[in-house]
């Protein structure tokens, strides 16, 4: 019920990646949910993930940072 919706998990099995299943699944999810806006988080070290989501039209909205004393 949150607006915009927040996507917590989206996983394509490693051996099935780069076959356009992710793009097709995401488009089907948008249609199923009846929305045109979704937020999600991608870890900055996940360059392939960042590139995937950007290829679908996502843009960076903010940077979250954390300090943890060692």
PyMOL CGO cylinders between C-alpha atoms (Angstrom):
from pymol import cmd
from pymol.cgo import CYLINDER

trace = [
    CYLINDER, 0.00, 0.00, 0.00, 3.02, 2.31, 0.21, 0.3, 1, 1, 1, 1, 1, 1,
    CYLINDER, 3.02, 2.31, 0.21, 3.32, 4.96, -2.48, 0.3, 1, 1, 1, 1, 1, 1,
    CYLINDER, 3.32, 4.96, -2.48, 5.51, 4.54, -4.34, 0.3, 1, 1, 1, 1, 1, 1,
    CYLINDER, 5.51, 4.54, -4.34, 5.81, 0.80, -4.03, 0.3, 1, 1, 1, 1, 1, 1,
    CYLINDER, 5.81, 0.80, -4.03, 9.10, -0.58, -2.73, 0.3, 1, 1, 1, 1, 1, 1,
    CYLINDER, 9.10, -0.58, -2.73, 10.67, -3.66, -4.29, 0.3, 1, 1, 1, 1, 1, 1,
    CYLINDER, 10.67, -3.66, -4.29, 12.55, -5.58, -1.60, 0.3, 1, 1, 1, 1, 1, 1,
    CYLINDER, 12.55, -5.58, -1.60, 13.82, -8.63, -3.51, 0.3, 1, 1, 1, 1, 1, 1,
    CYLINDER, 13.82, -8.63, -3.51, 14.22, -9.37, -7.22, 0.3, 1, 1, 1, 1, 1, 1,
    CYLINDER, 14.22, -9.37, -7.22, 16.39, -12.32, -8.15, 0.3, 1, 1, 1, 1, 1, 1,
    CYLINDER, 16.39, -12.32, -8.15, 17.16, -14.09, -11.40, 0.3, 1, 1, 1, 1, 1, 1,
    CYLINDER, 17.16, -14.09, -11.40, 19.18, -17.31, -11.05, 0.3, 1, 1, 1, 1, 1, 1,
    CYLINDER, 19.18, -17.31, -11.05, 22.80, -16.71, -12.03, 0.3, 1, 1, 1, 1, 1, 1,
    CYLINDER, 22.80, -16.71, -12.03, 22.72, -19.20, -14.91, 0.3, 1, 1, 1, 1, 1, 1,
    CYLINDER, 22.72, -19.20, -14.91, 19.58, -17.52, -16.34, 0.3, 1, 1, 1, 1, 1, 1,
    CYLINDER, 19.58, -17.52, -16.34, 20.92, -13.96, -16.35, 0.3, 1, 1, 1, 1, 1, 1,
    CYLINDER, 20.92, -13.96, -16.35, 21.60, -11.99, -19.53, 0.3, 1, 1, 1, 1, 1, 1,
    CYLINDER, 21.60, -11.99, -19.53, 18.72, -13.75, -21.31, 0.3, 1, 1, 1, 1, 1, 1,
    CYLINDER, 18.72, -13.75, -21.31, 16.22, -10.88, -20.87, 0.3, 1, 1, 1, 1, 1, 1,
    CYLINDER, 16.22, -10.88, -20.87, 14.23, -12.78, -18.23, 0.3, 1, 1, 1, 1, 1, 1,
    CYLINDER, 14.23, -12.78, -18.23, 14.82, -10.00, -15.69, 0.3, 1, 1, 1, 1, 1, 1,
    CYLINDER, 14.82, -10.00, -15.69, 13.49, -7.30, -17.98, 0.3, 1, 1, 1, 1, 1, 1,
    CYLINDER, 13.49, -7.30, -17.98, 10.47, -9.40, -18.95, 0.3, 1, 1, 1, 1, 1, 1,
    CYLINDER, 10.47, -9.40, -18.95, 9.73, -10.31, -15.34, 0.3, 1, 1, 1, 1, 1, 1,
    CYLINDER, 9.73, -10.31, -15.34, 10.00, -6.70, -14.21, 0.3, 1, 1, 1, 1, 1, 1,
    CYLINDER, 10.00, -6.70, -14.21, 7.67, -5.50, -16.96, 0.3, 1, 1, 1, 1, 1, 1,
    CYLINDER, 7.67, -5.50, -16.96, 5.15, -8.21, -15.99, 0.3, 1, 1, 1, 1, 1, 1,
    CYLINDER, 5.15, -8.21, -15.99, 5.46, -7.13, -12.34, 0.3, 1, 1, 1, 1, 1, 1,
    CYLINDER, 5.46, -7.13, -12.34, 4.70, -3.50, -13.23, 0.3, 1, 1, 1, 1, 1, 1,
    CYLINDER, 4.70, -3.50, -13.23, 1.66, -4.60, -15.18, 0.3, 1, 1, 1, 1, 1, 1,
    CYLINDER, 1.66, -4.60, -15.18, 0.46, -6.96, -12.43, 0.3, 1, 1, 1, 1, 1, 1,
    CYLINDER, 0.46, -6.96, -12.43, 0.82, -4.29, -9.75, 0.3, 1, 1, 1, 1, 1, 1,
    CYLINDER, 0.82, -4.29, -9.75, -0.77, -1.61, -11.92, 0.3, 1, 1, 1, 1, 1, 1,
    CYLINDER, -0.77, -1.61, -11.92, 1.94, 0.94, -11.15, 0.3, 1, 1, 1, 1, 1, 1,
    CYLINDER, 1.94, 0.94, -11.15, 4.43, 3.06, -13.01, 0.3, 1, 1, 1, 1, 1, 1,
    CYLINDER, 4.43, 3.06, -13.01, 6.62, 3.95, -10.02, 0.3, 1, 1, 1, 1, 1, 1,
    CYLINDER, 6.62, 3.95, -10.02, 8.71, 1.62, -7.85, 0.3, 1, 1, 1, 1, 1, 1,
    CYLINDER, 8.71, 1.62, -7.85, 11.59, 2.30, -5.46, 0.3, 1, 1, 1, 1, 1, 1,
    CYLINDER, 11.59, 2.30, -5.46, 14.36, -0.18, -4.73, 0.3, 1, 1, 1, 1, 1, 1,
    CYLINDER, 14.36, -0.18, -4.73, 17.86, -0.31, -3.26, 0.3, 1, 1, 1, 1, 1, 1,
    CYLINDER, 17.86, -0.31, -3.26, 20.99, -1.60, -4.97, 0.3, 1, 1, 1, 1, 1, 1,
    CYLINDER, 20.99, -1.60, -4.97, 24.28, -2.02, -3.12, 0.3, 1, 1, 1, 1, 1, 1,
    CYLINDER, 24.28, -2.02, -3.12, 26.94, 0.24, -4.65, 0.3, 1, 1, 1, 1, 1, 1,
    CYLINDER, 26.94, 0.24, -4.65, 29.44, -2.61, -5.16, 0.3, 1, 1, 1, 1, 1, 1,
    CYLINDER, 29.44, -2.61, -5.16, 26.87, -4.46, -7.29, 0.3, 1, 1, 1, 1, 1, 1,
    CYLINDER, 26.87, -4.46, -7.29, 27.88, -2.83, -10.57, 0.3, 1, 1, 1, 1, 1, 1,
    CYLINDER, 27.88, -2.83, -10.57, 25.93, -5.35, -12.67, 0.3, 1, 1, 1, 1, 1, 1,
    CYLINDER, 25.93, -5.35, -12.67, 22.80, -4.71, -10.60, 0.3, 1, 1, 1, 1, 1, 1,
    CYLINDER, 22.80, -4.71, -10.60, 23.16, -0.94, -10.87, 0.3, 1, 1, 1, 1, 1, 1,
    CYLINDER, 23.16, -0.94, -10.87, 23.63, -1.26, -14.64, 0.3, 1, 1, 1, 1, 1, 1,
    CYLINDER, 23.63, -1.26, -14.64, 20.61, -3.59, -14.95, 0.3, 1, 1, 1, 1, 1, 1,
    CYLINDER, 20.61, -3.59, -14.95, 18.24, -1.24, -13.12, 0.3, 1, 1, 1, 1, 1, 1,
    CYLINDER, 18.24, -1.24, -13.12, 19.54, 1.82, -14.98, 0.3, 1, 1, 1, 1, 1, 1,
    CYLINDER, 19.54, 1.82, -14.98, 18.91, -0.03, -18.26, 0.3, 1, 1, 1, 1, 1, 1,
    CYLINDER, 18.91, -0.03, -18.26, 15.26, -0.31, -17.22, 0.3, 1, 1, 1, 1, 1, 1,
    CYLINDER, 15.26, -0.31, -17.22, 15.01, 3.43, -16.64, 0.3, 1, 1, 1, 1, 1, 1,
    CYLINDER, 15.01, 3.43, -16.64, 15.77, 3.70, -12.92, 0.3, 1, 1, 1, 1, 1, 1,
    CYLINDER, 15.77, 3.70, -12.92, 17.74, 6.70, -11.73, 0.3, 1, 1, 1, 1, 1, 1,
    CYLINDER, 17.74, 6.70, -11.73, 19.59, 7.35, -8.50, 0.3, 1, 1, 1, 1, 1, 1,
    CYLINDER, 19.59, 7.35, -8.50, 17.51, 9.27, -5.97, 0.3, 1, 1, 1, 1, 1, 1,
    CYLINDER, 17.51, 9.27, -5.97, 19.71, 9.44, -2.89, 0.3, 1, 1, 1, 1, 1, 1,
    CYLINDER, 19.71, 9.44, -2.89, 22.78, 7.94, -1.26, 0.3, 1, 1, 1, 1, 1, 1,
    CYLINDER, 22.78, 7.94, -1.26, 22.47, 6.21, 2.10, 0.3, 1, 1, 1, 1, 1, 1,
    CYLINDER, 22.47, 6.21, 2.10, 25.61, 6.10, 4.19, 0.3, 1, 1, 1, 1, 1, 1,
    CYLINDER, 25.61, 6.10, 4.19, 26.47, 4.40, 7.49, 0.3, 1, 1, 1, 1, 1, 1,
    CYLINDER, 26.47, 4.40, 7.49, 29.28, 4.92, 9.97, 0.3, 1, 1, 1, 1, 1, 1,
    CYLINDER, 29.28, 4.92, 9.97, 30.24, 2.01, 12.18, 0.3, 1, 1, 1, 1, 1, 1,
    CYLINDER, 30.24, 2.01, 12.18, 33.04, 2.40, 14.68, 0.3, 1, 1, 1, 1, 1, 1,
    CYLINDER, 33.04, 2.40, 14.68, 35.43, -0.53, 14.52, 0.3, 1, 1, 1, 1, 1, 1,
]
cmd.load_cgo(trace, "trace")
